[in-house]
């Protein structure tokens, strides 16, 4: 009888929080029809309508709102109980949903998390690449990697993973043609390849020698929202680029790019693992955080990237 009462409750809560059956179905990995039928069975059992349905959206009825608030508390207690048991397990199991920016996620985070799944056969990985800031709680993520510790949401916890250093670079061909910038003021004389989204370019950042930073607005005719494309354009001699040191390490090793303005120092972006606050951290999340904390710093190191390149070459 207790199990019958729980049937459909999780689906109902997901639909209420998503604001509709379609998005709830996407989050649950089900069809919209399956979500609708599950909620219809729940309404029939309860003897009341939980949603007002229109052709475009579904909204909670008064009874639905009351039931939702009670269900959220009940599910939270169940999740806490499961997490308390799970935290004592040695081997992480279940589905782990992680969000990371496209380039960093693909190059730095994904190899480590794939390794984690090889170590733990009971662990499933869902890795989502996006340069937008996801809402972990609303979208059901266990973990995210961000260049800022916390969003405005109060229910998050963060742990520092390392520092992503940035470098100015260009191809030897560009330097031979346009000269080597010696100071930040020289940047105004050069063509830059900018990172930008929605028509807005990011300023380049440099230490000011007093614990702060200087923002330099650089000019250029090329603007991309993908760092790999910027690196490729720089190799082709299109201009100066400001990129993560780990990203350009192999190109520098090959002689395709040279680093510039090293006397000005390097700006660093701190990277954090961020996850929903929970009294009992599930073992799957703890295992992911542990491997990221232990291994991300070496992957952010340009020197480590160069050693990796040399190792690959020796084994060819």
MARVODO-874292 format. One record per residue (C-alpha): residue number from 1; residue in three letters; x, y, z. Coordinates in steps of 0.2 Angstrom, whole numbers, plus 5000, padded with zeros to 4 digits. Layout:
BEGIN
<node bamar="NUM" dodo="Ala" u="X" v="Y" w="Z"/>
...
***
This chain:
BEGIN
<node bamar="1" dodo="Unk" u="5000" v="5000" w="5000"/>
<node bamar="2" dodo="Unk" u="5014" v="5012" w="5004"/>
<node bamar="3" dodo="Unk" u="5023" v="5009" w="4988"/>
<node bamar="4" dodo="Unk" u="5006" v="5012" w="4979"/>
<node bamar="5" dodo="Unk" u="5006" v="5029" w="4987"/>
<node bamar="6" dodo="Unk" u="5023" v="5033" w="4981"/>
<node bamar="7" dodo="Unk" u="5019" v="5029" w="4963"/>
<node bamar="8" dodo="Unk" u="5019" v="5044" w="4952"/>
<node bamar="9" dodo="Unk" u="5025" v="5056" w="4966"/>
<node bamar="10" dodo="Unk" u="5042" v="5059" w="4959"/>
<node bamar="11" dodo="Unk" u="5035" v="5062" w="4942"/>
<node bamar="12" dodo="Unk" u="5022" v="5074" w="4949"/>
<node bamar="13" dodo="Unk" u="5035" v="5084" w="4958"/>
<node bamar="14" dodo="Unk" u="5046" v="5085" w="4942"/>
<node bamar="15" dodo="Unk" u="5032" v="5091" w="4932"/>
<node bamar="16" dodo="Unk" u="5027" v="5104" w="4945"/>
<node bamar="17" dodo="Unk" u="5045" v="5111" w="4946"/>
<node bamar="18" dodo="Unk" u="5047" v="5111" w="4927"/>
<node bamar="19" dodo="Unk" u="5031" v="5120" w="4924"/>
<node bamar="20" dodo="Unk" u="5025" v="5107" w="4911"/>
<node bamar="21" dodo="Unk" u="5025" v="5089" w="4906"/>
<node bamar="22" dodo="Unk" u="5036" v="5090" w="4891"/>
<node bamar="23" dodo="Unk" u="5051" v="5097" w="4901"/>
<node bamar="24" dodo="Unk" u="5048" v="5085" w="4915"/>
<node bamar="25" dodo="Unk" u="5048" v="5071" w="4902"/>
<node bamar="26" dodo="Unk" u="5065" v="5077" w="4896"/>
<node bamar="27" dodo="Unk" u="5073" v="5077" w="4913"/>
<node bamar="28" dodo="Unk" u="5066" v="5060" w="4917"/>
<node bamar="29" dodo="Unk" u="5071" v="5052" w="4901"/>
<node bamar="30" dodo="Unk" u="5053" v="5048" w="4897"/>
<node bamar="31" dodo="Unk" u="5040" v="5052" w="4884"/>
<node bamar="32" dodo="Unk" u="5028" v="5066" w="4887"/>
<node bamar="33" dodo="Unk" u="5014" v="5054" w="4886"/>
<node bamar="34" dodo="Unk" u="5021" v="5043" w="4900"/>
<node bamar="35" dodo="Unk" u="5022" v="5058" w="4911"/>
<node bamar="36" dodo="Unk" u="5004" v="5063" w="4907"/>
<node bamar="37" dodo="Unk" u="4998" v="5045" w="4911"/>
<node bamar="38" dodo="Unk" u="5008" v="5044" w="4927"/>
<node bamar="39" dodo="Unk" u="5000" v="5060" w="4934"/>
<node bamar="40" dodo="Unk" u="4983" v="5055" w="4927"/>
<node bamar="41" dodo="Unk" u="4984" v="5039" w="4937"/>
<node bamar="42" dodo="Unk" u="4989" v="5049" w="4953"/>
<node bamar="43" dodo="Unk" u="4975" v="5061" w="4951"/>
<node bamar="44" dodo="Unk" u="4963" v="5046" w="4949"/>
<node bamar="45" dodo="Unk" u="4969" v="5038" w="4965"/>
<node bamar="46" dodo="Unk" u="4969" v="5055" w="4975"/>
<node bamar="47" dodo="Unk" u="4952" v="5059" w="4968"/>
<node bamar="48" dodo="Unk" u="4957" v="5077" w="4963"/>
<node bamar="49" dodo="Unk" u="4964" v="5087" w="4949"/>
<node bamar="50" dodo="Unk" u="4982" v="5092" w="4952"/>
<node bamar="51" dodo="Unk" u="4985" v="5102" w="4936"/>
<node bamar="52" dodo="Unk" u="4975" v="5114" w="4926"/>
<node bamar="53" dodo="Unk" u="4979" v="5109" w="4908"/>
<node bamar="54" dodo="Unk" u="4979" v="5120" w="4893"/>
<node bamar="55" dodo="Unk" u="4986" v="5117" w="4875"/>
<node bamar="56" dodo="Unk" u="5002" v="5126" w="4880"/>
<node bamar="57" dodo="Unk" u="5006" v="5123" w="4898"/>
<node bamar="58" dodo="Unk" u="5001" v="5115" w="4914"/>
<node bamar="59" dodo="Unk" u="4999" v="5124" w="4931"/>
<node bamar="60" dodo="Unk" u="4995" v="5117" w="4948"/>
<node bamar="61" dodo="Unk" u="4978" v="5118" w="4955"/>
<node bamar="62" dodo="Unk" u="4975" v="5124" w="4973"/>
<node bamar="63" dodo="Unk" u="4975" v="5105" w="4979"/>
<node bamar="64" dodo="Unk" u="4990" v="5102" w="4968"/>
<node bamar="65" dodo="Unk" u="5000" v="5116" w="4976"/>
<node bamar="66" dodo="Unk" u="4996" v="5109" w="4994"/>
<node bamar="67" dodo="Unk" u="5001" v="5091" w="4988"/>
<node bamar="68" dodo="Unk" u="5017" v="5097" w="4980"/>
<node bamar="69" dodo="Unk" u="5023" v="5106" w="4996"/>
<node bamar="70" dodo="Unk" u="5020" v="5090" w="5006"/>
<node bamar="71" dodo="Unk" u="5028" v="5079" w="4993"/>
<node bamar="72" dodo="Unk" u="5044" v="5089" w="4992"/>
<node bamar="73" dodo="Unk" u="5046" v="5087" w="5010"/>
<node bamar="74" dodo="Unk" u="5043" v="5069" w="5010"/>
<node bamar="75" dodo="Unk" u="5055" v="5066" w="4995"/>
<node bamar="76" dodo="Unk" u="5068" v="5077" w="5003"/>
<node bamar="77" dodo="Unk" u="5068" v="5065" w="5019"/>
<node bamar="78" dodo="Unk" u="5069" v="5050" w="5008"/>
<node bamar="79" dodo="Unk" u="5084" v="5057" w="4998"/>
<node bamar="80" dodo="Unk" u="5092" v="5061" w="5014"/>
<node bamar="81" dodo="Unk" u="5090" v="5044" w="5021"/>
<node bamar="82" dodo="Unk" u="5097" v="5036" w="5005"/>
<node bamar="83" dodo="Unk" u="5112" v="5048" w="5005"/>
<node bamar="84" dodo="Unk" u="5116" v="5044" w="5023"/>
<node bamar="85" dodo="Unk" u="5117" v="5026" w="5018"/>
<node bamar="86" dodo="Unk" u="5126" v="5029" w="5002"/>
<node bamar="87" dodo="Unk" u="5139" v="5040" w="5011"/>
<node bamar="88" dodo="Unk" u="5145" v="5024" w="5020"/>
<node bamar="89" dodo="Unk" u="5147" v="5014" w="5004"/>
<node bamar="90" dodo="Unk" u="5165" v="5012" w="4997"/>
<node bamar="91" dodo="Unk" u="5160" v="5010" w="4978"/>
<node bamar="92" dodo="Unk" u="5150" v="5025" w="4970"/>
<node bamar="93" dodo="Unk" u="5135" v="5019" w="4960"/>
<node bamar="94" dodo="Unk" u="5120" v="5027" w="4951"/>
<node bamar="95" dodo="Unk" u="5119" v="5041" w="4938"/>
<node bamar="96" dodo="Unk" u="5131" v="5056" w="4940"/>
<node bamar="97" dodo="Unk" u="5125" v="5071" w="4930"/>
<node bamar="98" dodo="Unk" u="5139" v="5084" w="4928"/>
<node bamar="99" dodo="Unk" u="5139" v="5101" w="4919"/>
<node bamar="100" dodo="Unk" u="5155" v="5109" w="4912"/>
<node bamar="101" dodo="Unk" u="5159" v="5122" w="4899"/>
<node bamar="102" dodo="Unk" u="5162" v="5115" w="4882"/>
<node bamar="103" dodo="Unk" u="5181" v="5117" w="4879"/>
<node bamar="104" dodo="Unk" u="5186" v="5114" w="4897"/>
<node bamar="105" dodo="Unk" u="5174" v="5100" w="4900"/>
<node bamar="106" dodo="Unk" u="5180" v="5091" w="4884"/>
<node bamar="107" dodo="Unk" u="5198" v="5093" w="4887"/>
<node bamar="108" dodo="Unk" u="5201" v="5092" w="4905"/>
<node bamar="109" dodo="Unk" u="5185" v="5086" w="4915"/>
<node bamar="110" dodo="Unk" u="5179" v="5072" w="4903"/>
<node bamar="111" dodo="Unk" u="5195" v="5061" w="4903"/>
<node bamar="112" dodo="Unk" u="5195" v="5061" w="4922"/>
<node bamar="113" dodo="Unk" u="5177" v="5057" w="4924"/>
<node bamar="114" dodo="Unk" u="5178" v="5043" w="4911"/>
<node bamar="115" dodo="Unk" u="5192" v="5036" w="4921"/>
<node bamar="116" dodo="Unk" u="5181" v="5036" w="4936"/>
<node bamar="117" dodo="Unk" u="5167" v="5026" w="4927"/>
<node bamar="118" dodo="Unk" u="5181" v="5013" w="4923"/>
<node bamar="119" dodo="Unk" u="5186" v="5012" w="4941"/>
<node bamar="120" dodo="Unk" u="5168" v="5010" w="4946"/>
<node bamar="121" dodo="Unk" u="5157" v="4999" w="4935"/>
<node bamar="122" dodo="Unk" u="5141" v="5003" w="4944"/>
<node bamar="123" dodo="Unk" u="5143" v="5022" w="4940"/>
<node bamar="124" dodo="Unk" u="5134" v="5030" w="4926"/>
<node bamar="125" dodo="Unk" u="5140" v="5046" w="4919"/>
<node bamar="126" dodo="Unk" u="5130" v="5060" w="4910"/>
<node bamar="127" dodo="Unk" u="5141" v="5074" w="4906"/>
<node bamar="128" dodo="Unk" u="5133" v="5090" w="4898"/>
<node bamar="129" dodo="Unk" u="5144" v="5103" w="4889"/>
<node bamar="130" dodo="Unk" u="5137" v="5121" w="4889"/>
<node bamar="131" dodo="Unk" u="5145" v="5138" w="4891"/>
<node bamar="132" dodo="Unk" u="5129" v="5144" w="4900"/>
<node bamar="133" dodo="Unk" u="5128" v="5144" w="4919"/>
<node bamar="134" dodo="Unk" u="5116" v="5130" w="4923"/>
<node bamar="135" dodo="Unk" u="5104" v="5129" w="4938"/>
<node bamar="136" dodo="Unk" u="5110" v="5114" w="4947"/>
<node bamar="137" dodo="Unk" u="5095" v="5111" w="4958"/>
<node bamar="138" dodo="Unk" u="5082" v="5116" w="4945"/>
<node bamar="139" dodo="Unk" u="5090" v="5106" w="4931"/>
<node bamar="140" dodo="Unk" u="5094" v="5091" w="4942"/>
<node bamar="141" dodo="Unk" u="5113" v="5091" w="4941"/>
<node bamar="142" dodo="Unk" u="5124" v="5083" w="4954"/>
<node bamar="143" dodo="Unk" u="5139" v="5093" w="4950"/>
<node bamar="144" dodo="Unk" u="5146" v="5108" w="4939"/>
<node bamar="145" dodo="Unk" u="5163" v="5115" w="4936"/>
<node bamar="146" dodo="Unk" u="5163" v="5134" w="4935"/>
<node bamar="147" dodo="Unk" u="5175" v="5149" w="4934"/>
<node bamar="148" dodo="Unk" u="5166" v="5157" w="4949"/>
<node bamar="149" dodo="Unk" u="5163" v="5149" w="4966"/>
<node bamar="150" dodo="Unk" u="5144" v="5151" w="4969"/>
<node bamar="151" dodo="Unk" u="5129" v="5158" w="4960"/>
<node bamar="152" dodo="Unk" u="5116" v="5168" w="4970"/>
<node bamar="153" dodo="Unk" u="5107" v="5152" w="4975"/>
<node bamar="154" dodo="Unk" u="5109" v="5149" w="4993"/>
<node bamar="155" dodo="Unk" u="5108" v="5130" w="4992"/>
<node bamar="156" dodo="Unk" u="5125" v="5127" w="4984"/>
<node bamar="157" dodo="Unk" u="5143" v="5122" w="4990"/>
<node bamar="158" dodo="Unk" u="5159" v="5124" w="4981"/>
<node bamar="159" dodo="Unk" u="5177" v="5118" w="4982"/>
<node bamar="160" dodo="Unk" u="5192" v="5125" w="4973"/>
<node bamar="161" dodo="Unk" u="5199" v="5114" w="4959"/>
<node bamar="162" dodo="Unk" u="5214" v="5125" w="4953"/>
<node bamar="163" dodo="Unk" u="5219" v="5141" w="4943"/>
<node bamar="164" dodo="Unk" u="5217" v="5142" w="4924"/>
<node bamar="165" dodo="Unk" u="5231" v="5154" w="4919"/>
<node bamar="166" dodo="Unk" u="5229" v="5164" w="4903"/>
<node bamar="167" dodo="Unk" u="5242" v="5169" w="4890"/>
<node bamar="168" dodo="Unk" u="5244" v="5181" w="4875"/>
<node bamar="169" dodo="Unk" u="5250" v="5172" w="4860"/>
<node bamar="170" dodo="Unk" u="5252" v="5173" w="4841"/>
<node bamar="171" dodo="Unk" u="5260" v="5164" w="4827"/>
<node bamar="172" dodo="Unk" u="5278" v="5167" w="4822"/>
<node bamar="173" dodo="Unk" u="5272" v="5172" w="4805"/>
<node bamar="174" dodo="Unk" u="5261" v="5186" w="4813"/>
<node bamar="175" dodo="Unk" u="5275" v="5192" w="4824"/>
<node bamar="176" dodo="Unk" u="5287" v="5193" w="4810"/>
<node bamar="177" dodo="Unk" u="5274" v="5203" w="4800"/>
<node bamar="178" dodo="Unk" u="5268" v="5215" w="4814"/>
<node bamar="179" dodo="Unk" u="5281" v="5214" w="4827"/>
<node bamar="180" dodo="Unk" u="5281" v="5208" w="4845"/>
<node bamar="181" dodo="Unk" u="5271" v="5219" w="4858"/>
<node bamar="182" dodo="Unk" u="5283" v="5223" w="4873"/>
<node bamar="183" dodo="Unk" u="5270" v="5232" w="4884"/>
<node bamar="184" dodo="Unk" u="5251" v="5232" w="4887"/>
<node bamar="185" dodo="Unk" u="5250" v="5249" w="4878"/>
<node bamar="186" dodo="Unk" u="5257" v="5240" w="4862"/>
<node bamar="187" dodo="Unk" u="5241" v="5230" w="4861"/>
<node bamar="188" dodo="Unk" u="5232" v="5245" w="4853"/>
<node bamar="189" dodo="Unk" u="5244" v="5243" w="4838"/>
<node bamar="190" dodo="Unk" u="5239" v="5225" w="4835"/>
<node bamar="191" dodo="Unk" u="5225" v="5215" w="4828"/>
<node bamar="192" dodo="Unk" u="5216" v="5204" w="4841"/>
<node bamar="193" dodo="Unk" u="5205" v="5189" w="4840"/>
<node bamar="194" dodo="Unk" u="5192" v="5191" w="4853"/>
<node bamar="195" dodo="Unk" u="5181" v="5180" w="4862"/>
<node bamar="196" dodo="Unk" u="5163" v="5186" w="4862"/>
<node bamar="197" dodo="Unk" u="5145" v="5181" w="4864"/>
<node bamar="198" dodo="Unk" u="5129" v="5191" w="4859"/>
<node bamar="199" dodo="Unk" u="5140" v="5205" w="4851"/>
<node bamar="200" dodo="Unk" u="5150" v="5208" w="4867"/>
<node bamar="201" dodo="Unk" u="5168" v="5205" w="4868"/>
<node bamar="202" dodo="Unk" u="5177" v="5201" w="4884"/>
<node bamar="203" dodo="Unk" u="5192" v="5212" w="4890"/>
<node bamar="204" dodo="Unk" u="5209" v="5204" w="4892"/>
<node bamar="205" dodo="Unk" u="5214" v="5204" w="4910"/>
<node bamar="206" dodo="Unk" u="5232" v="5206" w="4917"/>
<node bamar="207" dodo="Unk" u="5239" v="5208" w="4935"/>
<node bamar="208" dodo="Unk" u="5241" v="5226" w="4941"/>
<node bamar="209" dodo="Unk" u="5255" v="5222" w="4953"/>
<node bamar="210" dodo="Unk" u="5245" v="5227" w="4968"/>
<node bamar="211" dodo="Unk" u="5234" v="5212" w="4970"/>
<node bamar="212" dodo="Unk" u="5221" v="5218" w="4957"/>
<node bamar="213" dodo="Unk" u="5219" v="5217" w="4939"/>
<node bamar="214" dodo="Unk" u="5220" v="5228" w="4923"/>
<node bamar="215" dodo="Unk" u="5206" v="5226" w="4910"/>
<node bamar="216" dodo="Unk" u="5212" v="5229" w="4892"/>
<node bamar="217" dodo="Unk" u="5200" v="5232" w="4878"/>
<node bamar="218" dodo="Unk" u="5208" v="5225" w="4862"/>
<node bamar="219" dodo="Unk" u="5202" v="5229" w="4845"/>
<node bamar="220" dodo="Unk" u="5200" v="5216" w="4830"/>
<node bamar="221" dodo="Unk" u="5189" v="5211" w="4816"/>
<node bamar="222" dodo="Unk" u="5187" v="5193" w="4822"/>
<node bamar="223" dodo="Unk" u="5176" v="5188" w="4836"/>
<node bamar="224" dodo="Unk" u="5172" v="5170" w="4840"/>
<node bamar="225" dodo="Unk" u="5162" v="5162" w="4855"/>
<node bamar="226" dodo="Unk" u="5174" v="5146" w="4854"/>
<node bamar="227" dodo="Unk" u="5191" v="5146" w="4861"/>
<node bamar="228" dodo="Unk" u="5197" v="5132" w="4850"/>
<node bamar="229" dodo="Unk" u="5192" v="5142" w="4835"/>
<node bamar="230" dodo="Unk" u="5202" v="5157" w="4841"/>
<node bamar="231" dodo="Unk" u="5217" v="5146" w="4844"/>
<node bamar="232" dodo="Unk" u="5216" v="5140" w="4826"/>
<node bamar="233" dodo="Unk" u="5214" v="5157" w="4819"/>
<node bamar="234" dodo="Unk" u="5230" v="5163" w="4829"/>
<node bamar="235" dodo="Unk" u="5240" v="5148" w="4822"/>
<node bamar="236" dodo="Unk" u="5235" v="5155" w="4804"/>
<node bamar="237" dodo="Unk" u="5242" v="5172" w="4808"/>
<node bamar="238" dodo="Unk" u="5225" v="5181" w="4810"/>
<node bamar="239" dodo="Unk" u="5231" v="5191" w="4826"/>
<node bamar="240" dodo="Unk" u="5235" v="5190" w="4844"/>
<node bamar="241" dodo="Unk" u="5224" v="5179" w="4855"/>
<node bamar="242" dodo="Unk" u="5222" v="5178" w="4874"/>
<node bamar="243" dodo="Unk" u="5219" v="5160" w="4879"/>
<node bamar="244" dodo="Unk" u="5221" v="5147" w="4893"/>
<node bamar="245" dodo="Unk" u="5239" v="5142" w="4894"/>
<node bamar="246" dodo="Unk" u="5234" v="5123" w="4894"/>
<node bamar="247" dodo="Unk" u="5225" v="5125" w="4878"/>
<node bamar="248" dodo="Unk" u="5239" v="5132" w="4868"/>
<node bamar="249" dodo="Unk" u="5253" v="5122" w="4876"/>
<node bamar="250" dodo="Unk" u="5254" v="5109" w="4862"/>
<node bamar="251" dodo="Unk" u="5253" v="5122" w="4849"/>
<node bamar="252" dodo="Unk" u="5268" v="5132" w="4857"/>
<node bamar="253" dodo="Unk" u="5278" v="5115" w="4858"/>
<node bamar="254" dodo="Unk" u="5275" v="5113" w="4840"/>
<node bamar="255" dodo="Unk" u="5281" v="5130" w="4836"/>
<node bamar="256" dodo="Unk" u="5264" v="5135" w="4829"/>
<node bamar="257" dodo="Unk" u="5262" v="5149" w="4842"/>
<node bamar="258" dodo="Unk" u="5273" v="5159" w="4853"/>
<node bamar="259" dodo="Unk" u="5268" v="5167" w="4870"/>
<node bamar="260" dodo="Unk" u="5270" v="5186" w="4872"/>
<node bamar="261" dodo="Unk" u="5270" v="5199" w="4886"/>
<node bamar="262" dodo="Unk" u="5276" v="5186" w="4899"/>
<node bamar="263" dodo="Unk" u="5284" v="5201" w="4908"/>
<node bamar="264" dodo="Unk" u="5267" v="5208" w="4911"/>
<node bamar="265" dodo="Unk" u="5262" v="5192" w="4921"/>
<node bamar="266" dodo="Unk" u="5247" v="5180" w="4918"/>
<node bamar="267" dodo="Unk" u="5229" v="5182" w="4924"/>
<node bamar="268" dodo="Unk" u="5222" v="5167" w="4932"/>
<node bamar="269" dodo="Unk" u="5204" v="5161" w="4933"/>
<node bamar="270" dodo="Unk" u="5200" v="5151" w="4948"/>
<node bamar="271" dodo="Unk" u="5189" v="5135" w="4944"/>
<node bamar="272" dodo="Unk" u="5177" v="5127" w="4957"/>
<node bamar="273" dodo="Unk" u="5167" v="5111" w="4958"/>
<node bamar="274" dodo="Unk" u="5150" v="5117" w="4963"/>
<node bamar="275" dodo="Unk" u="5136" v="5105" w="4970"/>
<node bamar="276" dodo="Unk" u="5119" v="5106" w="4979"/>
<node bamar="277" dodo="Unk" u="5121" v="5107" w="4997"/>
<node bamar="278" dodo="Unk" u="5117" v="5091" w="5006"/>
<node bamar="279" dodo="Unk" u="5120" v="5085" w="5024"/>
<node bamar="280" dodo="Unk" u="5126" v="5068" w="5017"/>
<node bamar="281" dodo="Unk" u="5136" v="5069" w="5001"/>
<node bamar="282" dodo="Unk" u="5132" v="5054" w="4990"/>
<node bamar="283" dodo="Unk" u="5147" v="5043" w="4987"/>
<node bamar="284" dodo="Unk" u="5146" v="5046" w="4968"/>
<node bamar="285" dodo="Unk" u="5148" v="5065" w="4970"/>
<node bamar="286" dodo="Unk" u="5162" v="5063" w="4983"/>
<node bamar="287" dodo="Unk" u="5171" v="5052" w="4971"/>
<node bamar="288" dodo="Unk" u="5170" v="5064" w="4957"/>
<node bamar="289" dodo="Unk" u="5175" v="5079" w="4967"/>
<node bamar="290" dodo="Unk" u="5190" v="5069" w="4974"/>
<node bamar="291" dodo="Unk" u="5197" v="5065" w="4957"/>
<node bamar="292" dodo="Unk" u="5194" v="5083" w="4950"/>
<node bamar="293" dodo="Unk" u="5203" v="5091" w="4965"/>
<node bamar="294" dodo="Unk" u="5217" v="5078" w="4964"/>
<node bamar="295" dodo="Unk" u="5220" v="5079" w="4945"/>
<node bamar="296" dodo="Unk" u="5213" v="5095" w="4938"/>
<node bamar="297" dodo="Unk" u="5228" v="5106" w="4944"/>
<node bamar="298" dodo="Unk" u="5240" v="5095" w="4933"/>
<node bamar="299" dodo="Unk" u="5229" v="5097" w="4918"/>
<node bamar="300" dodo="Unk" u="5229" v="5116" w="4920"/>
<node bamar="301" dodo="Unk" u="5247" v="5117" w="4920"/>
<node bamar="302" dodo="Unk" u="5255" v="5122" w="4903"/>
<node bamar="303" dodo="Unk" u="5271" v="5113" w="4908"/>
<node bamar="304" dodo="Unk" u="5261" v="5097" w="4911"/>
<node bamar="305" dodo="Unk" u="5253" v="5098" w="4894"/>
<node bamar="306" dodo="Unk" u="5270" v="5100" w="4886"/>
<node bamar="307" dodo="Unk" u="5276" v="5085" w="4895"/>
<node bamar="308" dodo="Unk" u="5261" v="5075" w="4889"/>
<node bamar="309" dodo="Unk" u="5264" v="5080" w="4871"/>
<node bamar="310" dodo="Unk" u="5283" v="5075" w="4873"/>
<node bamar="311" dodo="Unk" u="5277" v="5058" w="4880"/>
<node bamar="312" dodo="Unk" u="5265" v="5055" w="4866"/>
<node bamar="313" dodo="Unk" u="5278" v="5059" w="4853"/>
<node bamar="314" dodo="Unk" u="5290" v="5046" w="4861"/>
<node bamar="315" dodo="Unk" u="5277" v="5032" w="4861"/>
<node bamar="316" dodo="Unk" u="5273" v="5035" w="4842"/>
***
